[in-house]
Amino acid sequence: MIELTMGVLAAACVGWLLRRKQKRRSAAAAAGEPVGLPCMLKWSAQGSRWKPGRLLTGADHLLWNPSWGGRSVALPADLRQAGVRSPSMREGMVINPGSRIVTCDSSDGEVLIAVMPPELDHVIKALERA
């Protein structure tokens, strides 16, 4: 019984911390400050796989910073949103099935950005500004 109580308390603390971080990120994005939105990117210029990282907004152009090693990469300047969709069954094996995929067109080809629903509006607004 003690283990169950400790597990519930730990889960509640983690949930509270994650919600607090998401609220801070939302407030910073609303204020126009640079924000790093957690996402996964699939872009033929970076390879054919989904890669985790952060979409850095707030500058004149969007940057993508990979989670593991590497350096920030500027996304194409002519990047435009083409649509939003849910992941397919196959994509759901690699990315979170609850996420949304923002499909974008550019001169460098199609760019797919997978984000969780709370960050979807921030990504769409960043694409409109860029």
N, C-alpha and C positions, 0 to 999 in steps of 0.2 A: 504494500500500500504506500509506503514511503517513496519507493522508486517511481510509482505512478504519479504521485503528487509532485515530486521533483521534476519529472519529465514534462508535466503540464506547465509548471512554473517556468521552466527553461524555454518551452515553446512560446509561451506568452511574452517572455522578455525578448526573444528573437523577433517575433511578430511586431512588437512595439518599436524596436530599433529599426526594422526595415521600413515601417510606415513613417517613422520620423525622418529617415533619410530621404524617402520619396517625397515627402512634403517639402523638405528643404530644397530638393532639386526642382520641384514645381515652382516654388516661390522664386528661386533664382532665375529660372527660365522665363517666368512672367515679368521679371524686372529687366530682362534683356541681358543678363550676365552670361558669360561663357559657362556652359554646362556640359558634362560628360554623361551622355545617356547610354546605359548598357544595352547592347544589341548584338546581333550576329549579322555578318555581311557575306553575301555571295556575289562575287564580281569576277568576270572572266579574266580581267587584268591581274587579279590577285590569286588566281587558281579556281578550280571548279568546286571547291568545298566550302561549307559554311564555316566561318571563322569568328570566334567570339572577340569582342572588343568594346570600345566606347565610341559613340559618335559625338565629336566635339563641336558644339554649336557656339554661336555668338560672334564669330569672325565673319569676314566678307565671304569666305568659302567654307565648306564643311570639311572637317578632317576626320579620319577614322584612325583610332589608336588601337592596335591589336593587344590582346590580353597577355600573350606570351611572346616576349621578345619583339624584335622588329621596331620600326620607327613609324611615326605618324605618316599617313598617306593622304594627300589631298584628293577628294572626290572630284569628278569632272565638273567644270564650271557650268556646263549646260545641263546639269542633272535636273530632270523634271519628273514629278510624280505622275505615274500612269494609272495607278490603282492600288487598292488595298484588298487583301484576301486572307483567308485562313490557310494554315499549312495543310498540304495533302497528307495522306496517311504515310507515305514514304518520308516526307520532310519531317513529320511528327516524330520519327524515330531519332532524328538528329537534333532538332530544335524543340523547344517547349511547345506541345500541341495547343496550349492556350494562348500562344502569341499570335500576332498579326504580322503579315508580310506586306511591306510597302514595296511595290514594284516601281522602278524608276527607269526612264529612258535617257540615254545620253549618246554622244558621238562615239564613245568608247564601248558601247553595247549596253545590255540590260544590267542593272544593279538591283539586287534584292536586299532589303534591310528588314530583319525580323526583330520586332520589339514587343514587349508586353503591353497590354491595353492601357495602363496608366501613363506610359510614355508616348503613346501613339500620337496624341495631339501635338506634343512638343516636336516630334520628328516631322510631322506634316508642316507645321509652322516654320521650322528651320529650312525645309526644302523650298517653301514659298519665298523666304527671305533671300536665299542664296542665289 
